[in-house]
Amino acid sequence: MLKKYSTMLKNIGLILLGNTVYALAVTMFILPNGLITGGTTGLSLLFYHKLGIPITVFVSIFNIIMFILGAAILGRAFALTTLISTFYYPFILGIFQKTSLLQNMTSDHLLSAIYAGIMIGFSIGIVIKAGASTGGMDIPPLVLNKKLGLSVSVVMYGLDFTILLTQMLFANKEQVLYGILLVIIYTVVLDKVLLLGQSRTQVKIISEKYEEVNQMIIQRIDRGSTLIHAETGYLHNKNLVVLTVVSNRQLPKLNDIVLAIDPKAFMIINRVNEVKGHGFTMNKLYR
C-alpha cells in the first residue's frame, strides 16, 4: 500500500513538473518571440490572432473538451491524472505570463526555437511516462495509439504540422520555418524521453565455450540467458548461441569476462528499446 501511494505521489510530481516546464517554454521563448507551434498552444495562438480569444481562456475550454474525450476512451485512471494538467497548466501559464522576469530571455528566434523544443519535448515526455498527458492535443495521439496502435510521436507530429499550416494565416514564412524546426526538435526529444531508462543491450555470444559463458552470465552478471541452436554457414558446425539482455552499464563487464573465457568469441551487440519480464519490469525469481 505504501509503495502504491509513493508511486502515485511521484507521478503527480512528474505531471506538475512537466506542465510547469511546458508553461515556462511558452512564456520564456514562444510568446515573446512570436514563434508558432503545434498542439493546444498553436491552436490558441490561431484563435488569439483571428478572434482575439485570450490564450489561457482557449486553453482552459479546449483542455476540458479533450479531457472528457480522454476520460471516455482511456479510462478513469488516465482521466484523474490528466485532470491535474487540465487545470494546472492554464493556471501556471497565467502566473508566468504576469512575471516580467521571464519575458525577455532572448530575442534570437533560432535559440528560442531550440530551447522551447527541448523543454516542450521533455515536459510532454515525463507527463506521458507518468501515465497522464498535458491535456489538449496530447490526448488524440494517445487515443489513436490505444485504438489503432499508431505511434504517439508520429501522430503528434502530423497534428502539429497541420496546426502549423493553419497558422500561415497570420504568420510569415520565417515564423513557419521556425515552427517546423520547433516541432521536429520536441518530437525527437519526446521520443528520447519516452525511452529513457527503458533501453537495454541485447548480446548474442557465439563461442565453443558457451557453457562457461552461460554460467558466467548467470552467476557473475546475475542475468538470465537463452541457449539458441545454431549452425555455422561455412563449416556447418552445430553450436549453441548464448543470448542475454543486460543493462548498458553491465556491457563492459560482460565483454571483459567473455573475452577472458574465450578470446575468439564472436559477439553481436545491439540496443533494444524496451525489455519486460523478470529482472527488468518484474522481480527476479531464484531457484
Secondary structure, DSSP 8 states (H G I E B T S, - for coil): -HHHHHHHHHHHHHHHHHHHHHHHHIIIIITTTT---SHHHHHHHHHHHHH---HHHHHHHHHHHHHHHHHHHH-HHHHHHHHHHHHHHHHHHHHHHT-GGGT-S---HHHHHHHHHHHHHHHHHHHHHTT---SGGGHHHHHHHHHH---HHHHHHHHHHHHHHHGGGTS-HHHHHHHHHHHHHHHHHHHHHHHTTT-EEEEEEE-TTHHHHHHHIIIII----EEEEEE-TTT--EEEEEEEEE-GGGHHHHHHHHHHH-TT-EEEEEEES---SBTTTB-----
